[in-house]
């Protein structure tokens, strides 16, 4: 069997699919990779596995003329490669790949898999998203043999509205839980490193500093708590950095807010924190929250289609509204004041993530390929 994995940019390949592709190769499947590797080189891991790596000029912007060039490049590659399965990810690359594969599906029996890592249209999404992205996905679903969704809301929508031959549900790309369990860390030393005083309550978020991740609402909640013993750390980079710094100053909590930038010690930060905050406006699933729960952190999350698959109210976390400061303040106060509930939630959080493990996800991927 010959398979090609296609993504818009190589960072997606590097971050998520190593266990998937390794499993396929271990079962005798030949796997190639096509992506735009201009900004990030494809990890040598794949070359060592024997994958052929191909550069395609995909652009993140659907309006870029580079996508016309990418269509031509991918068409030649698919025609030459004689693949049995094309497995595409990320919106732009997946639209182009499915358009390219229309004739090959009929002529050569090629099968097309598409993993949707969170549709741009969803309950509560802007109308523009529905007007633009929904029709495109609906049309492309006619050229899709297996449409794979990673949350239940997208799964139900796809089953009802899309025209793929088969709609499947797989709970994310899988997490190597062993990287987050039983990590030994000196909490006080790690806190000193990031500027958090000993004995304080530490709220933590992990994610890009952008509008969707919505970190500002936790800063506003921190100000409303009016408790200098509570600190908030954010691991991530992005265009909202200066805004968040200024907001912290304006609200009088700049000494309690710690922007940590890019970090490669997320497990240690999780074990050094007390509560994980996940205020995103939208999430396909939310790996950062799952990783935090693996470390035994209760999660306060904005309710959306992704977090609804993760959070069990007052068992491993709390739901809040992404645009309501008080809805975040209340669960923070509950966790600060109810020690028994906090301890129970920490325990249950760590026990509730097994279904997202890479071992279980890889088994599901294996079944999709019928190997």
Backbone torsions as a table, in degrees:
resi	resn	phi	psi	omega
1	UNK	NA	133.6	177.5
2	UNK	-111.8	128.7	-176.2
3	UNK	-129.0	144.4	171.0
4	UNK	-126.3	129.1	175.3
5	UNK	-93.5	132.5	-176.7
6	UNK	-128.1	127.7	173.9
7	UNK	-136.6	159.7	180.0
8	UNK	-64.6	-49.2	179.7
9	UNK	-127.9	156.5	-173.1
10	UNK	-72.6	-20.5	179.4
11	UNK	-60.8	-30.9	177.7
12	UNK	-66.2	-44.9	177.7
13	UNK	-61.0	-46.8	-177.3
14	UNK	-63.7	-34.1	-172.5
15	UNK	-84.3	-33.0	-163.0
16	UNK	-120.8	-24.3	-163.2
17	UNK	-113.0	9.3	-179.7
18	UNK	-58.1	-49.5	180.0
19	UNK	-65.2	-34.1	-179.8
20	UNK	-64.2	-50.6	-176.3
21	UNK	-70.1	-37.7	177.0
22	UNK	-61.3	-41.7	177.7
23	UNK	-60.9	-45.2	-179.6
24	UNK	-61.1	-45.4	-179.3
25	UNK	-65.0	-38.4	177.8
26	UNK	-64.6	-19.1	177.1
27	UNK	-101.3	20.1	172.9
28	UNK	83.8	11.5	179.4
29	UNK	-87.8	135.5	173.8
30	UNK	-87.5	125.6	-175.5
31	UNK	-123.9	126.1	171.8
32	UNK	-109.8	165.4	-178.6
33	UNK	-132.6	132.2	176.2
34	UNK	-126.7	124.9	-176.8
35	UNK	-164.8	170.0	172.3
36	UNK	-90.1	110.2	-176.6
37	UNK	-106.9	24.6	-177.8
38	UNK	-64.5	-44.9	-175.9
39	UNK	-88.1	-31.3	-179.1
40	UNK	-132.2	119.9	176.3
41	UNK	-64.4	145.5	177.0
42	UNK	-69.5	135.5	-176.7
43	UNK	-56.6	135.9	178.9
44	UNK	-59.9	-19.1	176.9
45	UNK	-49.6	-41.5	-175.6
46	UNK	-72.8	-39.0	177.9
47	UNK	-64.4	-38.8	178.5
48	UNK	-65.4	-29.6	175.6
49	UNK	-73.1	-15.6	-178.9
50	UNK	101.8	11.6	178.9
51	UNK	-74.4	141.0	168.0
52	UNK	-84.6	132.4	-175.3
53	UNK	-111.4	128.7	-176.3
54	UNK	-125.6	132.5	175.2
55	UNK	-86.0	129.5	174.2
56	UNK	-126.9	138.4	-173.9
57	UNK	-81.6	47.4	174.5
58	UNK	-62.7	147.9	172.8
59	UNK	-120.1	147.5	174.4
60	UNK	-65.2	-29.9	-179.1
61	UNK	-82.8	123.0	179.7
62	UNK	-66.5	-15.7	-177.7
63	UNK	-93.0	-4.8	-177.5
64	UNK	-71.7	137.8	176.9
65	UNK	-69.1	-14.3	175.7
66	UNK	-59.8	-27.5	-179.4
67	UNK	-69.2	-26.9	174.6
68	UNK	-67.0	-43.0	176.8
69	UNK	-63.7	-40.7	-179.9
70	UNK	-62.5	-38.6	177.9
71	UNK	-57.8	-48.0	-179.8
72	UNK	-64.2	-43.3	179.9
73	UNK	-62.1	-44.5	-176.5
74	UNK	-70.1	-36.3	178.4
75	UNK	-59.9	-45.2	178.5
76	UNK	-63.6	-40.2	-179.0
77	UNK	-66.2	-45.8	-179.4
78	UNK	-64.3	-40.1	-179.3
79	UNK	-64.7	-41.4	-178.0
80	UNK	-75.6	-33.2	-171.2
81	UNK	-76.8	-19.9	-179.6
82	UNK	50.7	53.4	-177.3
83	UNK	-80.7	152.2	173.7
84	UNK	-89.5	-36.0	-178.3
85	UNK	-137.4	131.6	168.3
86	UNK	-105.4	121.4	179.6
87	UNK	-114.3	108.7	-174.7
88	UNK	-109.4	150.6	-178.6
89	UNK	-137.9	159.9	178.8
90	UNK	68.4	140.3	-166.9
91	UNK	-57.1	-56.2	-173.7
92	UNK	-62.1	-50.1	-179.4
93	UNK	-61.7	-35.8	-176.8
94	UNK	-72.3	-36.2	176.0
95	UNK	-65.7	-47.8	-179.3
96	UNK	-62.1	-45.0	-178.3
97	UNK	-61.7	-42.0	-177.6
98	UNK	-71.8	-32.8	174.6
99	UNK	-67.7	-40.8	177.5
100	UNK	-61.0	-39.6	-170.8
101	UNK	-84.1	-1.0	-177.1
102	UNK	-53.1	-54.9	-176.2
103	UNK	-71.6	-35.4	-178.3
104	UNK	-66.5	-30.1	177.9
105	UNK	-64.0	-42.3	-178.5
106	UNK	-77.7	-40.5	-173.5
107	UNK	-78.8	-42.6	-171.3
108	UNK	-114.3	-1.1	-179.0
109	UNK	74.1	18.1	177.6
110	UNK	-61.9	139.1	175.7
111	UNK	-107.1	142.5	-178.2
112	UNK	-118.1	120.8	173.3
113	UNK	-104.1	140.0	175.6
114	UNK	-133.4	119.8	174.2
115	UNK	-96.2	115.2	178.2
116	UNK	-90.6	109.9	-177.9
117	UNK	-87.1	40.4	-179.3
118	UNK	111.4	103.9	177.7
119	UNK	-60.1	148.4	175.5
120	UNK	-74.5	-14.8	176.4
121	UNK	-108.3	134.4	-174.7
122	UNK	-165.5	172.4	179.0
123	UNK	-60.8	122.8	-179.5
124	UNK	89.3	-1.5	179.0
125	UNK	-70.2	154.3	176.5
126	UNK	-56.5	146.8	-179.2
127	UNK	-59.0	-33.6	179.6
128	UNK	-59.4	-37.7	178.1
129	UNK	-61.1	-41.7	178.9
130	UNK	-68.6	-37.3	-178.4
131	UNK	-70.6	-33.2	-175.8
132	UNK	-95.6	-56.7	-169.6
133	UNK	-80.2	-35.8	-177.4
134	UNK	-60.7	-49.4	179.5
135	UNK	-61.0	-37.1	179.5
136	UNK	-63.3	-47.6	-179.9
137	UNK	-65.2	-36.7	-180.0
138	UNK	-64.3	-45.7	178.9
139	UNK	-62.2	-46.4	-177.9
140	UNK	-67.9	-24.6	179.2
141	UNK	-63.9	-24.3	175.7
142	UNK	-64.8	-22.6	-178.6
143	UNK	-105.4	24.1	-175.0
144	UNK	-121.6	127.7	179.2
145	UNK	-85.4	-43.0	176.4
146	UNK	-131.4	117.0	175.7
147	UNK	-101.0	114.4	-173.6
148	UNK	-105.2	123.2	179.2
149	UNK	-110.4	154.9	-175.2
150	UNK	-113.5	2.1	171.5
151	UNK	-141.3	159.9	-170.8
152	UNK	-71.8	-31.2	178.9
153	UNK	-65.0	-45.8	177.1
154	UNK	-63.4	-37.2	179.7
155	UNK	-61.4	-46.9	-179.4
156	UNK	-65.6	-39.9	178.6
157	UNK	-64.2	-44.7	-178.7
158	UNK	-64.3	-39.8	178.7
159	UNK	-61.8	-35.8	-174.5
160	UNK	-86.0	-37.8	-168.4
161	UNK	-111.2	-28.0	-174.7
162	UNK	-88.2	162.3	-172.9
163	UNK	-114.9	19.3	176.0
164	UNK	-62.7	152.2	179.9
165	UNK	-60.2	-35.5	-179.0
166	UNK	-145.0	136.4	175.5
167	UNK	-113.0	128.7	-175.4
168	UNK	-124.0	157.6	175.7
169	UNK	-121.5	124.9	174.2
170	UNK	-130.2	126.1	-174.7
171	UNK	-73.8	70.5	175.9
172	UNK	89.5	-170.1	-179.3
173	UNK	-91.4	-9.1	179.2
174	UNK	96.2	142.4	179.8
175	UNK	-122.9	135.5	174.1
176	UNK	-77.9	92.9	-174.8
177	UNK	-61.5	-27.0	-177.7
178	UNK	-63.1	-24.2	179.2
179	UNK	-75.3	-11.9	-175.6
180	UNK	-119.8	-11.1	179.8
181	UNK	-95.0	145.5	173.9
182	UNK	57.6	37.7	175.5
183	UNK	-81.4	129.3	177.8
184	UNK	-93.4	123.9	-179.3
185	UNK	-145.9	141.5	173.9
186	UNK	-83.1	99.2	-174.5
187	UNK	-56.6	-44.8	-177.7
188	UNK	-65.3	-40.0	179.4
189	UNK	-66.2	-42.1	179.9
190	UNK	-65.4	-39.6	178.3
191	UNK	-65.6	-41.5	177.3
192	UNK	-60.7	-38.6	-179.1
193	UNK	-59.9	-36.8	-177.7
194	UNK	-99.3	6.2	173.3
195	UNK	86.8	21.7	179.6
196	UNK	-100.2	123.4	-178.6
197	UNK	-63.1	149.5	178.8
198	UNK	-63.8	139.7	177.0
199	UNK	88.5	-4.2	180.0
200	UNK	-81.4	160.1	171.1
201	UNK	-86.1	128.2	-176.3
202	UNK	-114.2	116.8	170.1
203	UNK	-90.9	141.9	-176.9
204	UNK	-133.1	139.5	168.3
205	UNK	-129.2	149.5	176.4
206	UNK	-129.2	123.0	179.2
207	UNK	160.6	161.2	-179.3
208	UNK	-59.3	144.1	178.7
209	UNK	-83.3	81.4	179.9
210	UNK	-136.0	177.9	-175.7
211	UNK	-62.2	-42.1	-176.0
212	UNK	-65.9	-37.9	-177.1
213	UNK	-69.3	-21.6	163.0
214	UNK	63.2	32.1	-178.1
215	UNK	-60.9	-25.0	-176.1
216	UNK	-60.1	-29.3	-176.9
217	UNK	-70.5	-29.3	176.5
218	UNK	-72.3	-37.3	176.0
219	UNK	-62.4	-40.7	177.2
220	UNK	-65.7	-38.6	177.3
221	UNK	-65.3	-38.9	178.4
222	UNK	-60.1	-43.3	179.0
223	UNK	-64.2	-38.5	-178.4
224	UNK	-71.7	-29.3	176.4
225	UNK	-62.9	-35.2	179.2
226	UNK	55.3	47.6	-177.7
227	UNK	-134.2	105.5	-176.0
228	UNK	-69.2	-7.3	178.3
229	UNK	-85.1	-3.7	179.3
230	UNK	-107.3	125.8	-179.9
231	UNK	-118.9	158.4	-178.3
232	UNK	-133.0	122.1	178.9
233	UNK	-114.9	139.3	178.3
234	UNK	-124.8	123.0	175.4
235	UNK	-99.3	114.7	-179.4
236	UNK	158.9	164.3	178.0
237	UNK	-125.9	161.6	178.4
238	UNK	159.6	176.2	-172.2
239	UNK	-71.5	-12.5	-178.0
240	UNK	-88.4	5.1	-174.4
241	UNK	-57.3	-53.4	-176.6
242	UNK	-64.2	-36.1	177.4
243	UNK	-62.4	-44.1	-178.6
244	UNK	-67.6	-37.2	176.9
245	UNK	-62.5	-47.2	-178.8
246	UNK	-66.2	-40.4	178.6
247	UNK	-60.4	-43.0	179.4
248	UNK	-61.0	-40.9	178.1
249	UNK	-66.1	-45.1	-177.7
250	UNK	-62.1	-33.7	-177.6
251	UNK	-91.5	-1.3	176.4
252	UNK	76.3	24.9	-178.7
253	UNK	-123.6	21.5	-176.0
254	UNK	-60.9	-30.0	178.6
255	UNK	-73.9	-14.4	-177.8
256	UNK	-103.8	-5.6	-178.2
257	UNK	-109.4	130.8	-175.1
258	UNK	-127.4	109.0	176.4
259	UNK	-91.0	112.2	-168.5
260	UNK	-92.7	-9.9	-177.2
261	UNK	70.8	-162.2	179.1
262	UNK	-69.6	135.0	-178.6
263	UNK	-131.7	145.1	173.1
264	UNK	-114.4	20.5	-179.6
265	UNK	-124.6	40.2	-176.3
266	UNK	-58.3	-44.2	178.0
267	UNK	-56.3	-43.4	-179.5
268	UNK	-65.5	-39.0	177.4
269	UNK	-64.1	-41.2	177.9
270	UNK	-59.1	-45.1	-178.6
271	UNK	-71.7	-15.6	178.4
272	UNK	-92.7	-9.4	-178.0
273	UNK	-95.6	171.3	178.3
274	UNK	-110.1	-35.1	-177.7
275	UNK	-142.2	140.2	176.2
276	UNK	-102.1	130.8	179.1
277	UNK	-109.1	131.6	-174.2
278	UNK	-135.3	75.2	-169.5
279	UNK	-89.7	18.0	-175.3
280	UNK	-53.7	142.4	176.2
281	UNK	-69.1	-40.1	177.3
282	UNK	-140.9	149.1	175.8
283	UNK	-148.9	138.7	172.5
284	UNK	-69.0	-41.0	174.4
285	UNK	-149.6	-59.8	177.2
286	UNK	110.4	71.1	-177.6
287	UNK	-63.3	-37.2	-177.3
288	UNK	-60.2	-39.1	179.4
289	UNK	-68.9	-39.5	179.0
290	UNK	-64.5	-42.0	178.2
291	UNK	-61.4	-41.3	179.3
292	UNK	-64.0	-42.7	178.9
293	UNK	-65.1	-34.6	176.5
294	UNK	-57.9	-33.2	178.7
295	UNK	-85.2	5.2	176.8
296	UNK	84.9	24.9	178.8
297	UNK	-99.4	128.9	169.0
298	UNK	-68.2	149.7	-173.7
299	UNK	-118.7	132.3	169.7
300	UNK	-104.6	112.8	-170.6
301	UNK	-126.8	144.4	169.6
302	UNK	-66.9	135.5	-177.3
303	UNK	-74.8	121.1	174.6
304	UNK	-153.8	178.7	-172.3
305	UNK	-60.5	-33.6	179.6
306	UNK	-74.5	-47.3	-176.7
307	UNK	-69.9	-24.8	177.7
308	UNK	-65.7	-21.6	176.2
309	UNK	-82.9	-11.5	-173.6
310	UNK	-110.2	-47.0	-169.9
311	UNK	-87.7	134.5	168.7
312	UNK	-113.2	115.9	-171.4
313	UNK	-54.1	124.5	178.8
314	UNK	61.7	17.4	172.5
315	UNK	-112.2	-55.3	174.4
316	UNK	-121.0	3.1	179.2
317	UNK	176.5	-170.4	179.2
318	UNK	-132.4	147.2	171.3
319	UNK	-93.0	146.0	173.2
320	UNK	-136.5	175.8	176.2
321	UNK	-103.2	133.7	-171.2
322	UNK	-62.1	-20.3	-177.2
323	UNK	-114.6	18.9	-176.9
324	UNK	-127.6	106.3	-176.3
325	UNK	-60.7	-44.4	-177.2
326	UNK	-60.6	-30.6	-178.9
327	UNK	-69.5	-17.4	172.8
328	UNK	-92.6	-35.6	-179.8
329	UNK	-61.2	-44.7	-174.8
330	UNK	-58.4	-51.6	179.9
331	UNK	-67.6	-30.3	175.4
332	UNK	-61.1	-45.4	179.1
333	UNK	-63.5	-39.6	179.0
334	UNK	-60.8	-46.3	-178.4
335	UNK	-68.5	-30.7	177.5
336	UNK	-70.3	-32.3	-170.3
337	UNK	-103.1	-22.1	-177.9
338	UNK	-108.2	88.6	-174.2
339	UNK	-64.8	-36.6	-179.5
340	UNK	-66.4	-46.8	177.8
341	UNK	-61.0	-42.9	-180.0
342	UNK	-58.7	-46.5	-178.6
343	UNK	-63.1	-42.6	179.2
344	UNK	-64.3	-39.1	-179.5
345	UNK	-68.7	-36.3	176.5
346	UNK	-60.2	-45.1	-179.4
347	UNK	-64.7	-47.0	-176.0
348	UNK	-69.1	-33.9	178.1
349	UNK	-56.5	-47.1	-178.9
350	UNK	-66.8	-27.7	-178.2
351	UNK	-85.6	-12.4	-169.5
352	UNK	-98.2	6.0	-172.4
353	UNK	-104.7	0.3	-172.0
354	UNK	-58.7	-35.1	-177.0
355	UNK	-66.6	-14.0	179.4
356	UNK	-97.7	5.1	-176.0
357	UNK	-66.0	150.4	-179.7
358	UNK	-62.0	-33.5	179.7
359	UNK	-61.0	-44.3	-177.9
360	UNK	-73.8	-36.8	178.8
361	UNK	-67.1	-41.3	179.6
362	UNK	-62.7	-36.7	176.4
363	UNK	-60.7	-40.8	179.2
364	UNK	-67.9	-39.4	177.3
365	UNK	-63.5	-40.7	178.2
366	UNK	-58.3	-41.6	179.1
367	UNK	-66.1	-35.5	178.5
368	UNK	-61.3	-34.4	-179.2
369	UNK	-89.2	-3.3	179.6
370	UNK	55.9	46.9	177.8
371	UNK	-123.2	NA	NA
